[in-house]
Amino acid sequence: MAGYDFMPSAARINIPTMLIWGREDGAVPFQVADSVYQLVATPEADKYNLQYEECDHSPHWEKPGEFYNDVRDFVERYK
C-alpha cells in the first residue's frame, strides 16, 4: 500500500460513511481522517468522524465496547 493515494477516490463516496480513528494513531494520524471526512461527498448529516481518545491504530481492539456500540448504531440507522 506504500505510495497508494486513495484520496482522489474519496470524493466519489456519497453513501452514509463513518470513519473511526484513534487519536494517538502512530501509523495513520487522525488528521488523515479529518481530510478524508472533508473529501467524502456524503451529505454532512450522513457522515461521521469518530475519534477515540487514548486509542492508537486499532479501535476495534483497544476500545471494543465503544467501537461495537458506534458501529451497531450506524448500521441500525442505515439498514
mmCIF file of the N, C-alpha and C atoms, coordinates in Angstrom:
data_MODEL
# 
_entry.id   MODEL 
# 
loop_
_atom_site.group_PDB 
_atom_site.id 
_atom_site.type_symbol 
_atom_site.label_atom_id 
_atom_site.label_alt_id 
_atom_site.label_comp_id 
_atom_site.label_asym_id 
_atom_site.label_entity_id 
_atom_site.label_seq_id 
_atom_site.pdbx_PDB_ins_code 
_atom_site.Cartn_x 
_atom_site.Cartn_y 
_atom_site.Cartn_z 
_atom_site.occupancy 
_atom_site.B_iso_or_equiv 
_atom_site.pdbx_formal_charge 
_atom_site.auth_seq_id 
_atom_site.auth_comp_id 
_atom_site.auth_asym_id 
_atom_site.auth_atom_id 
_atom_site.pdbx_PDB_model_num 
ATOM 1   N N  . MET A 1 1  ? 0.817   -1.187 0.000  1.00 0.00 ? 1  MET A N  1 
ATOM 2   C CA . MET A 1 1  ? 0.000   0.000  0.000  1.00 0.00 ? 1  MET A CA 1 
ATOM 3   C C  . MET A 1 1  ? 0.868   1.261  0.000  1.00 0.00 ? 1  MET A C  1 
ATOM 4   N N  . ALA A 1 2  ? 2.135   1.094  0.273  1.00 0.00 ? 2  ALA A N  1 
ATOM 5   C CA . ALA A 1 2  ? 3.014   2.266  0.284  1.00 0.00 ? 2  ALA A CA 1 
ATOM 6   C C  . ALA A 1 2  ? 2.957   2.967  -1.063 1.00 0.00 ? 2  ALA A C  1 
ATOM 7   N N  . GLY A 1 3  ? 2.739   4.249  -1.021 1.00 0.00 ? 3  GLY A N  1 
ATOM 8   C CA . GLY A 1 3  ? 2.682   5.023  -2.245 1.00 0.00 ? 3  GLY A CA 1 
ATOM 9   C C  . GLY A 1 3  ? 1.308   5.090  -2.875 1.00 0.00 ? 3  GLY A C  1 
ATOM 10  N N  . TYR A 1 4  ? 0.344   4.322  -2.371 1.00 0.00 ? 4  TYR A N  1 
ATOM 11  C CA . TYR A 1 4  ? -1.002  4.343  -2.936 1.00 0.00 ? 4  TYR A CA 1 
ATOM 12  C C  . TYR A 1 4  ? -1.758  5.552  -2.404 1.00 0.00 ? 4  TYR A C  1 
ATOM 13  N N  . ASP A 1 5  ? -2.361  6.327  -3.281 1.00 0.00 ? 5  ASP A N  1 
ATOM 14  C CA . ASP A 1 5  ? -3.105  7.516  -2.896 1.00 0.00 ? 5  ASP A CA 1 
ATOM 15  C C  . ASP A 1 5  ? -4.596  7.284  -3.138 1.00 0.00 ? 5  ASP A C  1 
ATOM 16  N N  . PHE A 1 6  ? -5.340  7.024  -2.067 1.00 0.00 ? 6  PHE A N  1 
ATOM 17  C CA . PHE A 1 6  ? -6.774  6.782  -2.189 1.00 0.00 ? 6  PHE A CA 1 
ATOM 18  C C  . PHE A 1 6  ? -7.584  8.069  -2.113 1.00 0.00 ? 6  PHE A C  1 
ATOM 19  N N  . MET A 1 7  ? -6.949  9.181  -1.811 1.00 0.00 ? 7  MET A N  1 
ATOM 20  C CA . MET A 1 7  ? -7.684  10.432 -1.603 1.00 0.00 ? 7  MET A CA 1 
ATOM 21  C C  . MET A 1 7  ? -8.549  10.830 -2.807 1.00 0.00 ? 7  MET A C  1 
ATOM 22  N N  . PRO A 1 8  ? -8.090  10.708 -4.039 1.00 0.00 ? 8  PRO A N  1 
ATOM 23  C CA . PRO A 1 8  ? -8.973  11.079 -5.158 1.00 0.00 ? 8  PRO A CA 1 
ATOM 24  C C  . PRO A 1 8  ? -10.259 10.239 -5.199 1.00 0.00 ? 8  PRO A C  1 
ATOM 25  N N  . SER A 1 9  ? -10.193 9.006  -4.755 1.00 0.00 ? 9  SER A N  1 
ATOM 26  C CA . SER A 1 9  ? -11.382 8.145  -4.744 1.00 0.00 ? 9  SER A CA 1 
ATOM 27  C C  . SER A 1 9  ? -12.380 8.564  -3.671 1.00 0.00 ? 9  SER A C  1 
ATOM 28  N N  . ALA A 1 10 ? -11.917 9.187  -2.615 1.00 0.00 ? 10 ALA A N  1 
ATOM 29  C CA . ALA A 1 10 ? -12.800 9.566  -1.512 1.00 0.00 ? 10 ALA A CA 1 
ATOM 30  C C  . ALA A 1 10 ? -13.902 10.509 -1.974 1.00 0.00 ? 10 ALA A C  1 
ATOM 31  N N  . ALA A 1 11 ? -13.611 11.359 -2.928 1.00 0.00 ? 11 ALA A N  1 
ATOM 32  C CA . ALA A 1 11 ? -14.596 12.332 -3.407 1.00 0.00 ? 11 ALA A CA 1 
ATOM 33  C C  . ALA A 1 11 ? -15.764 11.668 -4.133 1.00 0.00 ? 11 ALA A C  1 
ATOM 34  N N  . ARG A 1 12 ? -15.615 10.396 -4.507 1.00 0.00 ? 12 ARG A N  1 
ATOM 35  C CA . ARG A 1 12 ? -16.698 9.688  -5.192 1.00 0.00 ? 12 ARG A CA 1 
ATOM 36  C C  . ARG A 1 12 ? -17.639 8.975  -4.218 1.00 0.00 ? 12 ARG A C  1 
ATOM 37  N N  . ILE A 1 13 ? -17.302 8.973  -2.956 1.00 0.00 ? 13 ILE A N  1 
ATOM 38  C CA . ILE A 1 13 ? -18.143 8.318  -1.952 1.00 0.00 ? 13 ILE A CA 1 
ATOM 39  C C  . ILE A 1 13 ? -19.307 9.251  -1.611 1.00 0.00 ? 13 ILE A C  1 
ATOM 40  N N  . ASN A 1 14 ? -20.521 8.735  -1.764 1.00 0.00 ? 14 ASN A N  1 
ATOM 41  C CA . ASN A 1 14 ? -21.689 9.572  -1.477 1.00 0.00 ? 14 ASN A CA 1 
ATOM 42  C C  . ASN A 1 14 ? -22.767 8.830  -0.679 1.00 0.00 ? 14 ASN A C  1 
ATOM 43  N N  . ILE A 1 15 ? -22.392 7.726  -0.070 1.00 0.00 ? 15 ILE A N  1 
ATOM 44  C CA . ILE A 1 15 ? -23.311 6.957  0.766  1.00 0.00 ? 15 ILE A CA 1 
ATOM 45  C C  . ILE A 1 15 ? -22.976 7.254  2.238  1.00 0.00 ? 15 ILE A C  1 
ATOM 46  N N  . PRO A 1 16 ? -23.848 6.883  3.174  1.00 0.00 ? 16 PRO A N  1 
ATOM 47  C CA . PRO A 1 16 ? -23.529 7.097  4.585  1.00 0.00 ? 16 PRO A CA 1 
ATOM 48  C C  . PRO A 1 16 ? -22.148 6.531  4.913  1.00 0.00 ? 16 PRO A C  1 
ATOM 49  N N  . THR A 1 17 ? -21.378 7.317  5.630  1.00 0.00 ? 17 THR A N  1 
ATOM 50  C CA . THR A 1 17 ? -19.979 6.989  5.876  1.00 0.00 ? 17 THR A CA 1 
ATOM 51  C C  . THR A 1 17 ? -19.626 7.270  7.328  1.00 0.00 ? 17 THR A C  1 
ATOM 52  N N  . MET A 1 18 ? -18.922 6.321  7.945  1.00 0.00 ? 18 MET A N  1 
ATOM 53  C CA . MET A 1 18 ? -18.428 6.532  9.298  1.00 0.00 ? 18 MET A CA 1 
ATOM 54  C C  . MET A 1 18 ? -16.941 6.210  9.333  1.00 0.00 ? 18 MET A C  1 
ATOM 55  N N  . LEU A 1 19 ? -16.159 7.172  9.766  1.00 0.00 ? 19 LEU A N  1 
ATOM 56  C CA . LEU A 1 19 ? -14.729 6.979  9.983  1.00 0.00 ? 19 LEU A CA 1 
ATOM 57  C C  . LEU A 1 19 ? -14.517 6.800  11.473 1.00 0.00 ? 19 LEU A C  1 
ATOM 58  N N  . ILE A 1 20 ? -13.719 5.831  11.850 1.00 0.00 ? 20 ILE A N  1 
ATOM 59  C CA . ILE A 1 20 ? -13.374 5.630  13.259 1.00 0.00 ? 20 ILE A CA 1 
ATOM 60  C C  . ILE A 1 20 ? -11.854 5.619  13.349 1.00 0.00 ? 20 ILE A C  1 
ATOM 61  N N  . TRP A 1 21 ? -11.318 6.495  14.177 1.00 0.00 ? 21 TRP A N  1 
ATOM 62  C CA . TRP A 1 21 ? -9.876  6.676  14.267 1.00 0.00 ? 21 TRP A CA 1 
ATOM 63  C C  . TRP A 1 21 ? -9.438  6.784  15.720 1.00 0.00 ? 21 TRP A C  1 
ATOM 64  N N  . GLY A 1 22 ? -8.253  6.316  16.007 1.00 0.00 ? 22 GLY A N  1 
ATOM 65  C CA . GLY A 1 22 ? -7.642  6.543  17.310 1.00 0.00 ? 22 GLY A CA 1 
ATOM 66  C C  . GLY A 1 22 ? -6.869  7.854  17.286 1.00 0.00 ? 22 GLY A C  1 
ATOM 67  N N  . ARG A 1 23 ? -7.072  8.688  18.283 1.00 0.00 ? 23 ARG A N  1 
ATOM 68  C CA . ARG A 1 23 ? -6.405  9.996  18.326 1.00 0.00 ? 23 ARG A CA 1 
ATOM 69  C C  . ARG A 1 23 ? -4.889  9.860  18.456 1.00 0.00 ? 23 ARG A C  1 
ATOM 70  N N  . GLU A 1 24 ? -4.410  8.761  18.975 1.00 0.00 ? 24 GLU A N  1 
ATOM 71  C CA . GLU A 1 24 ? -2.967  8.559  19.133 1.00 0.00 ? 24 GLU A CA 1 
ATOM 72  C C  . GLU A 1 24 ? -2.408  7.590  18.090 1.00 0.00 ? 24 GLU A C  1 
ATOM 73  N N  . ASP A 1 25 ? -3.103  7.446  16.974 1.00 0.00 ? 25 ASP A N  1 
ATOM 74  C CA . ASP A 1 25 ? -2.665  6.532  15.915 1.00 0.00 ? 25 ASP A CA 1 
ATOM 75  C C  . ASP A 1 25 ? -1.317  6.989  15.375 1.00 0.00 ? 25 ASP A C  1 
ATOM 76  N N  . GLY A 1 26 ? -0.304  6.147  15.540 1.00 0.00 ? 26 GLY A N  1 
ATOM 77  C CA . GLY A 1 26 ? 1.028   6.468  15.053 1.00 0.00 ? 26 GLY A CA 1 
ATOM 78  C C  . GLY A 1 26 ? 1.274   6.010  13.625 1.00 0.00 ? 26 GLY A C  1 
ATOM 79  N N  . ALA A 1 27 ? 0.394   5.169  13.098 1.00 0.00 ? 27 ALA A N  1 
ATOM 80  C CA . ALA A 1 27 ? 0.559   4.670  11.733 1.00 0.00 ? 27 ALA A CA 1 
ATOM 81  C C  . ALA A 1 27 ? -0.120  5.587  10.722 1.00 0.00 ? 27 ALA A C  1 
ATOM 82  N N  . VAL A 1 28 ? -1.352  5.990  11.018 1.00 0.00 ? 28 VAL A N  1 
ATOM 83  C CA . VAL A 1 28 ? -2.115  6.891  10.141 1.00 0.00 ? 28 VAL A CA 1 
ATOM 84  C C  . VAL A 1 28 ? -2.724  7.963  11.049 1.00 0.00 ? 28 VAL A C  1 
ATOM 85  N N  . PRO A 1 29 ? -2.109  9.133  11.131 1.00 0.00 ? 29 PRO A N  1 
ATOM 86  C CA . PRO A 1 29 ? -2.562  10.164 12.064 1.00 0.00 ? 29 PRO A CA 1 
ATOM 87  C C  . PRO A 1 29 ? -4.026  10.556 11.865 1.00 0.00 ? 29 PRO A C  1 
ATOM 88  N N  . PHE A 1 30 ? -4.660  10.961 12.969 1.00 0.00 ? 30 PHE A N  1 
ATOM 89  C CA . PHE A 1 30 ? -6.078  11.312 12.917 1.00 0.00 ? 30 PHE A CA 1 
ATOM 90  C C  . PHE A 1 30 ? -6.351  12.458 11.948 1.00 0.00 ? 30 PHE A C  1 
ATOM 91  N N  . GLN A 1 31 ? -5.359  13.262 11.618 1.00 0.00 ? 31 GLN A N  1 
ATOM 92  C CA . GLN A 1 31 ? -5.557  14.339 10.650 1.00 0.00 ? 31 GLN A CA 1 
ATOM 93  C C  . GLN A 1 31 ? -5.944  13.791 9.279  1.00 0.00 ? 31 GLN A C  1 
ATOM 94  N N  . VAL A 1 32 ? -5.550  12.551 8.992  1.00 0.00 ? 32 VAL A N  1 
ATOM 95  C CA . VAL A 1 32 ? -5.958  11.919 7.737  1.00 0.00 ? 32 VAL A CA 1 
ATOM 96  C C  . VAL A 1 32 ? -7.472  11.721 7.745  1.00 0.00 ? 32 VAL A C  1 
ATOM 97  N N  . ALA A 1 33 ? -8.029  11.319 8.873  1.00 0.00 ? 33 ALA A N  1 
ATOM 98  C CA . ALA A 1 33 ? -9.484  11.165 8.976  1.00 0.00 ? 33 ALA A CA 1 
ATOM 99  C C  . ALA A 1 33 ? -10.173 12.494 8.710  1.00 0.00 ? 33 ALA A C  1 
ATOM 100 N N  . ASP A 1 34 ? -9.616  13.576 9.249  1.00 0.00 ? 34 ASP A N  1 
ATOM 101 C CA . ASP A 1 34 ? -10.201 14.897 9.013  1.00 0.00 ? 34 ASP A CA 1 
ATOM 102 C C  . ASP A 1 34 ? -10.193 15.235 7.523  1.00 0.00 ? 34 ASP A C  1 
ATOM 103 N N  . SER A 1 35 ? -9.106  14.920 6.849  1.00 0.00 ? 35 SER A N  1 
ATOM 104 C CA . SER A 1 35 ? -9.003  15.183 5.410  1.00 0.00 ? 35 SER A CA 1 
ATOM 105 C C  . SER A 1 35 ? -9.986  14.340 4.610  1.00 0.00 ? 35 SER A C  1 
ATOM 106 N N  . VAL A 1 36 ? -10.068 13.067 4.931  1.00 0.00 ? 36 VAL A N  1 
ATOM 107 C CA . VAL A 1 36 ? -10.996 12.171 4.228  1.00 0.00 ? 36 VAL A CA 1 
ATOM 108 C C  . VAL A 1 36 ? -12.427 12.635 4.464  1.00 0.00 ? 36 VAL A C  1 
ATOM 109 N N  . TYR A 1 37 ? -12.745 12.983 5.689  1.00 0.00 ? 37 TYR A N  1 
ATOM 110 C CA . TYR A 1 37 ? -14.086 13.452 6.012  1.00 0.00 ? 37 TYR A CA 1 
ATOM 111 C C  . TYR A 1 37 ? -14.476 14.638 5.127  1.00 0.00 ? 37 TYR A C  1 
ATOM 112 N N  . GLN A 1 38 ? -13.567 15.564 4.934  1.00 0.00 ? 38 GLN A N  1 
ATOM 113 C CA . GLN A 1 38 ? -13.846 16.730 4.100  1.00 0.00 ? 38 GLN A CA 1 
ATOM 114 C C  . GLN A 1 38 ? -14.013 16.358 2.628  1.00 0.00 ? 38 GLN A C  1 
ATOM 115 N N  . LEU A 1 39 ? -13.292 15.353 2.170  1.00 0.00 ? 39 LEU A N  1 
ATOM 116 C CA . LEU A 1 39 ? -13.346 14.955 0.762  1.00 0.00 ? 39 LEU A CA 1 
ATOM 117 C C  . LEU A 1 39 ? -14.593 14.153 0.397  1.00 0.00 ? 39 LEU A C  1 
ATOM 118 N N  . VAL A 1 40 ? -15.088 13.349 1.330  1.00 0.00 ? 40 VAL A N  1 
ATOM 119 C CA . VAL A 1 40 ? -16.235 12.482 1.047  1.00 0.00 ? 40 VAL A CA 1 
ATOM 120 C C  . VAL A 1 40 ? -17.436 13.336 0.655  1.00 0.00 ? 40 VAL A C  1 
ATOM 121 N N  . ALA A 1 41 ? -18.116 12.940 -0.420 1.00 0.00 ? 41 ALA A N  1 
ATOM 122 C CA . ALA A 1 41 ? -19.246 13.709 -0.956 1.00 0.00 ? 41 ALA A CA 1 
ATOM 123 C C  . ALA A 1 41 ? -20.566 13.424 -0.252 1.00 0.00 ? 41 ALA A C  1 
ATOM 124 N N  . THR A 1 42 ? -20.561 12.564 0.728  1.00 0.00 ? 42 THR A N  1 
ATOM 125 C CA . THR A 1 42 ? -21.758 12.253 1.504  1.00 0.00 ? 42 THR A CA 1 
ATOM 126 C C  . THR A 1 42 ? -22.264 13.525 2.183  1.00 0.00 ? 42 THR A C  1 
ATOM 127 N N  . PRO A 1 43 ? -23.580 13.734 2.205  1.00 0.00 ? 43 PRO A N  1 
ATOM 128 C CA . PRO A 1 43 ? -24.114 14.899 2.922  1.00 0.00 ? 43 PRO A CA 1 
ATOM 129 C C  . PRO A 1 43 ? -23.665 14.898 4.389  1.00 0.00 ? 43 PRO A C  1 
ATOM 130 N N  . GLU A 1 44 ? -23.450 16.074 4.940  1.00 0.00 ? 44 GLU A N  1 
ATOM 131 C CA . GLU A 1 44 ? -22.976 16.212 6.328  1.00 0.00 ? 44 GLU A CA 1 
ATOM 132 C C  . GLU A 1 44 ? -23.803 15.395 7.319  1.00 0.00 ? 44 GLU A C  1 
ATOM 133 N N  . ALA A 1 45 ? -25.107 15.343 7.138  1.00 0.00 ? 45 ALA A N  1 
ATOM 134 C CA . ALA A 1 45 ? -25.978 14.634 8.082  1.00 0.00 ? 45 ALA A CA 1 
ATOM 135 C C  . ALA A 1 45 ? -25.751 13.127 8.078  1.00 0.00 ? 45 ALA A C  1 
ATOM 136 N N  . ASP A 1 46 ? -25.078 12.617 7.051  1.00 0.00 ? 46 ASP A N  1 
ATOM 137 C CA . ASP A 1 46 ? -24.888 11.171 6.908  1.00 0.00 ? 46 ASP A CA 1 
ATOM 138 C C  . ASP A 1 46 ? -23.431 10.744 6.936  1.00 0.00 ? 46 ASP A C  1 
ATOM 139 N N  . LYS A 1 47 ? -22.552 11.613 7.434  1.00 0.00 ? 47 LYS A N  1 
ATOM 140 C CA . LYS A 1 47 ? -21.156 11.193 7.574  1.00 0.00 ? 47 LYS A CA 1 
ATOM 141 C C  . LYS A 1 47 ? -20.666 11.539 8.979  1.00 0.00 ? 47 LYS A C  1 
ATOM 142 N N  . TYR A 1 48 ? -19.837 10.649 9.495  1.00 0.00 ? 48 TYR A N  1 
ATOM 143 C CA . TYR A 1 48 ? -19.407 10.721 10.881 1.00 0.00 ? 48 TYR A CA 1 
ATOM 144 C C  . TYR A 1 48 ? -17.895 10.521 10.952 1.00 0.00 ? 48 TYR A C  1 
ATOM 145 N N  . ASN A 1 49 ? -17.252 11.303 11.795 1.00 0.00 ? 49 ASN A N  1 
ATOM 146 C CA . ASN A 1 49 ? -15.819 11.207 12.009 1.00 0.00 ? 49 ASN A CA 1 
ATOM 147 C C  . ASN A 1 49 ? -15.602 11.013 13.503 1.00 0.00 ? 49 ASN A C  1 
ATOM 148 N N  . LEU A 1 50 ? -15.541 9.749  13.929 1.00 0.00 ? 50 LEU A N  1 
ATOM 149 C CA . LEU A 1 50 ? -15.388 9.427  15.340 1.00 0.00 ? 50 LEU A CA 1 
ATOM 150 C C  . LEU A 1 50 ? -13.913 9.221  15.648 1.00 0.00 ? 50 LEU A C  1 
ATOM 151 N N  . GLN A 1 51 ? -13.434 9.927  16.638 1.00 0.00 ? 51 GLN A N  1 
ATOM 152 C CA . GLN A 1 51 ? -12.031 9.817  17.028 1.00 0.00 ? 51 GLN A CA 1 
ATOM 153 C C  . GLN A 1 51 ? -11.967 9.488  18.508 1.00 0.00 ? 51 GLN A C  1 
ATOM 154 N N  . TYR A 1 52 ? -11.416 8.315  18.821 1.00 0.00 ? 52 TYR A N  1 
ATOM 155 C CA . TYR A 1 52 ? -11.374 7.817  20.190 1.00 0.00 ? 52 TYR A CA 1 
ATOM 156 C C  . TYR A 1 52 ? -10.120 8.313  20.901 1.00 0.00 ? 52 TYR A C  1 
ATOM 157 N N  . GLU A 1 53 ? -10.322 8.877  22.074 1.00 0.00 ? 53 GLU A N  1 
ATOM 158 C CA . GLU A 1 53 ? -9.202  9.308  22.916 1.00 0.00 ? 53 GLU A CA 1 
ATOM 159 C C  . GLU A 1 53 ? -8.486  8.081  23.484 1.00 0.00 ? 53 GLU A C  1 
ATOM 160 N N  . GLU A 1 54 ? -7.209  8.258  23.773 1.00 0.00 ? 54 GLU A N  1 
ATOM 161 C CA . GLU A 1 54 ? -6.389  7.182  24.351 1.00 0.00 ? 54 GLU A CA 1 
ATOM 162 C C  . GLU A 1 54 ? -6.502  5.898  23.539 1.00 0.00 ? 54 GLU A C  1 
ATOM 163 N N  . CYS A 1 55 ? -6.391  6.047  22.227 1.00 0.00 ? 55 CYS A N  1 
ATOM 164 C CA . CYS A 1 55 ? -6.529  4.915  21.314 1.00 0.00 ? 55 CYS A CA 1 
ATOM 165 C C  . CYS A 1 55 ? -5.532  5.088  20.174 1.00 0.00 ? 55 CYS A C  1 
ATOM 166 N N  . ASP A 1 56 ? -4.902  4.002  19.798 1.00 0.00 ? 56 ASP A N  1 
ATOM 167 C CA . ASP A 1 56 ? -3.924  4.032  18.717 1.00 0.00 ? 56 ASP A CA 1 
ATOM 168 C C  . ASP A 1 56 ? -4.566  3.589  17.402 1.00 0.00 ? 56 ASP A C  1 
ATOM 169 N N  . HIS A 1 57 ? -3.965  2.610  16.742 1.00 0.00 ? 57 HIS A N  1 
ATOM 170 C CA . HIS A 1 57 ? -4.334  2.224  15.380 1.00 0.00 ? 57 HIS A CA 1 
ATOM 171 C C  . HIS A 1 57 ? -5.439  1.162  15.303 1.00 0.00 ? 57 HIS A C  1 
ATOM 172 N N  . SER A 1 58 ? -5.868  0.616  16.428 1.00 0.00 ? 58 SER A N  1 
ATOM 173 C CA . SER A 1 58 ? -6.827  -0.500 16.397 1.00 0.00 ? 58 SER A CA 1 
ATOM 174 C C  . SER A 1 58 ? -8.001  -0.256 17.338 1.00 0.00 ? 58 SER A C  1 
ATOM 175 N N  . PRO A 1 59 ? -8.887  0.680  17.005 1.00 0.00 ? 59 PRO A N  1 
ATOM 176 C CA . PRO A 1 59 ? -10.022 0.960  17.897 1.00 0.00 ? 59 PRO A CA 1 
ATOM 177 C C  . PRO A 1 59 ? -10.872 -0.265 18.208 1.00 0.00 ? 59 PRO A C  1 
ATOM 178 N N  . HIS A 1 60 ? -10.981 -1.187 17.265 1.00 0.00 ? 60 HIS A N  1 
ATOM 179 C CA . HIS A 1 60 ? -11.797 -2.382 17.489 1.00 0.00 ? 60 HIS A CA 1 
ATOM 180 C C  . HIS A 1 60 ? -11.203 -3.279 18.572 1.00 0.00 ? 60 HIS A C  1 
ATOM 181 N N  . TRP A 1 61 ? -9.890  -3.207 18.815 1.00 0.00 ? 61 TRP A N  1 
ATOM 182 C CA . TRP A 1 61 ? -9.258  -3.978 19.887 1.00 0.00 ? 61 TRP A CA 1 
ATOM 183 C C  . TRP A 1 61 ? -9.093  -3.142 21.150 1.00 0.00 ? 61 TRP A C  1 
ATOM 184 N N  . GLU A 1 62 ? -8.756  -1.879 20.970 1.00 0.00 ? 62 GLU A N  1 
ATOM 185 C CA . GLU A 1 62 ? -8.438  -1.027 22.116 1.00 0.00 ? 62 GLU A CA 1 
ATOM 186 C C  . GLU A 1 62 ? -9.679  -0.470 22.819 1.00 0.00 ? 62 GLU A C  1 
ATOM 187 N N  . LYS A 1 63 ? -10.746 -0.272 22.084 1.00 0.00 ? 63 LYS A N  1 
ATOM 188 C CA . LYS A 1 63 ? -11.997 0.267  22.633 1.00 0.00 ? 63 LYS A CA 1 
ATOM 189 C C  . LYS A 1 63 ? -13.169 -0.565 22.104 1.00 0.00 ? 63 LYS A C  1 
ATOM 190 N N  . PRO A 1 64 ? -13.162 -1.889 22.368 1.00 0.00 ? 64 PRO A N  1 
ATOM 191 C CA . PRO A 1 64 ? -14.155 -2.763 21.730 1.00 0.00 ? 64 PRO A CA 1 
ATOM 192 C C  . PRO A 1 64 ? -15.607 -2.398 22.040 1.00 0.00 ? 64 PRO A C  1 
ATOM 193 N N  . GLY A 1 65 ? -15.910 -2.027 23.271 1.00 0.00 ? 65 GLY A N  1 
ATOM 194 C CA . GLY A 1 65 ? -17.289 -1.688 23.610 1.00 0.00 ? 65 GLY A CA 1 
ATOM 195 C C  . GLY A 1 65 ? -17.762 -0.444 22.881 1.00 0.00 ? 65 GLY A C  1 
ATOM 196 N N  . GLU A 1 66 ? -16.955 0.595  22.901 1.00 0.00 ? 66 GLU A N  1 
ATOM 197 C CA . GLU A 1 66 ? -17.290 1.838  22.211 1.00 0.00 ? 66 GLU A CA 1 
ATOM 198 C C  . GLU A 1 66 ? -17.408 1.602  20.702 1.00 0.00 ? 66 GLU A C  1 
ATOM 199 N N  . PHE A 1 67 ? -16.438 0.854  20.160 1.00 0.00 ? 67 PHE A N  1 
ATOM 200 C CA . PHE A 1 67 ? -16.440 0.545  18.731 1.00 0.00 ? 67 PHE A CA 1 
ATOM 201 C C  . PHE A 1 67 ? -17.717 -0.220 18.354 1.00 0.00 ? 67 PHE A C  1 
ATOM 202 N N  . TYR A 1 68 ? -18.033 -1.266 19.106 1.00 0.00 ? 68 TYR A N  1 
ATOM 203 C CA . TYR A 1 68 ? -19.218 -2.076 18.829 1.00 0.00 ? 68 TYR A CA 1 
ATOM 204 C C  . TYR A 1 68 ? -20.481 -1.214 18.848 1.00 0.00 ? 68 TYR A C  1 
ATOM 205 N N  . ASN A 1 69 ? -20.634 -0.404 19.889 1.00 0.00 ? 69 ASN A N  1 
ATOM 206 C CA . ASN A 1 69 ? -21.828 0.433  20.008 1.00 0.00 ? 69 ASN A CA 1 
ATOM 207 C C  . ASN A 1 69 ? -21.945 1.420  18.856 1.00 0.00 ? 69 ASN A C  1 
ATOM 208 N N  . ASP A 1 70 ? -20.843 2.039  18.475 1.00 0.00 ? 70 ASP A N  1 
ATOM 209 C CA . ASP A 1 70 ? -20.877 3.014  17.387 1.00 0.00 ? 70 ASP A CA 1 
ATOM 210 C C  . ASP A 1 70 ? -21.204 2.362  16.047 1.00 0.00 ? 70 ASP A C  1 
ATOM 211 N N  . VAL A 1 71 ? -20.590 1.212  15.778 1.00 0.00 ? 71 VAL A N  1 
ATOM 212 C CA . VAL A 1 71 ? -20.862 0.508  14.517 1.00 0.00 ? 71 VAL A CA 1 
ATOM 213 C C  . VAL A 1 71 ? -22.301 -0.003 14.504 1.00 0.00 ? 71 VAL A C  1 
ATOM 214 N N  . ARG A 1 72 ? -22.752 -0.586 15.607 1.00 0.00 ? 72 ARG A N  1 
ATOM 215 C CA . ARG A 1 72 ? -24.128 -1.077 15.688 1.00 0.00 ? 72 ARG A CA 1 
ATOM 216 C C  . ARG A 1 72 ? -25.128 0.052  15.446 1.00 0.00 ? 72 ARG A C  1 
ATOM 217 N N  . ASP A 1 73 ? -24.923 1.194  16.094 1.00 0.00 ? 73 ASP A N  1 
ATOM 218 C CA . ASP A 1 73 ? -25.836 2.320  15.924 1.00 0.00 ? 73 ASP A CA 1 
ATOM 219 C C  . ASP A 1 73 ? -25.851 2.826  14.479 1.00 0.00 ? 73 ASP A C  1 
ATOM 220 N N  . PHE A 1 74 ? -24.692 2.865  13.862 1.00 0.00 ? 74 PHE A N  1 
ATOM 221 C CA . PHE A 1 74 ? -24.585 3.306  12.468 1.00 0.00 ? 74 PHE A CA 1 
ATOM 222 C C  . PHE A 1 74 ? -25.337 2.351  11.539 1.00 0.00 ? 74 PHE A C  1 
ATOM 223 N N  . VAL A 1 75 ? -25.100 1.059  11.729 1.00 0.00 ? 75 VAL A N  1 
ATOM 224 C CA . VAL A 1 75 ? -25.762 0.054  10.884 1.00 0.00 ? 75 VAL A CA 1 
ATOM 225 C C  . VAL A 1 75 ? -27.274 0.096  11.085 1.00 0.00 ? 75 VAL A C  1 
ATOM 226 N N  . GLU A 1 76 ? -27.711 0.193  12.321 1.00 0.00 ? 76 GLU A N  1 
ATOM 227 C CA . GLU A 1 76 ? -29.147 0.257  12.590 1.00 0.00 ? 76 GLU A CA 1 
ATOM 228 C C  . GLU A 1 76 ? -29.777 1.493  11.951 1.00 0.00 ? 76 GLU A C  1 
ATOM 229 N N  . ARG A 1 77 ? -29.077 2.587  11.963 1.00 0.00 ? 77 ARG A N  1 
ATOM 230 C CA . ARG A 1 77 ? -29.604 3.824  11.384 1.00 0.00 ? 77 ARG A CA 1 
ATOM 231 C C  . ARG A 1 77 ? -29.803 3.714  9.871  1.00 0.00 ? 77 ARG A C  1 
ATOM 232 N N  . TYR A 1 78 ? -28.928 2.962  9.198  1.00 0.00 ? 78 TYR A N  1 
ATOM 233 C CA . TYR A 1 78 ? -28.948 2.941  7.731  1.00 0.00 ? 78 TYR A CA 1 
ATOM 234 C C  . TYR A 1 78 ? -29.330 1.611  7.108  1.00 0.00 ? 78 TYR A C  1 
ATOM 235 N N  . LYS A 1 79 ? -29.735 0.634  7.894  1.00 0.00 ? 79 LYS A N  1 
ATOM 236 C CA . LYS A 1 79 ? -30.058 -0.666 7.312  1.00 0.00 ? 79 LYS A CA 1 
ATOM 237 C C  . LYS A 1 79 ? -31.339 -0.613 6.493  1.00 0.00 ? 79 LYS A C  1 
# 
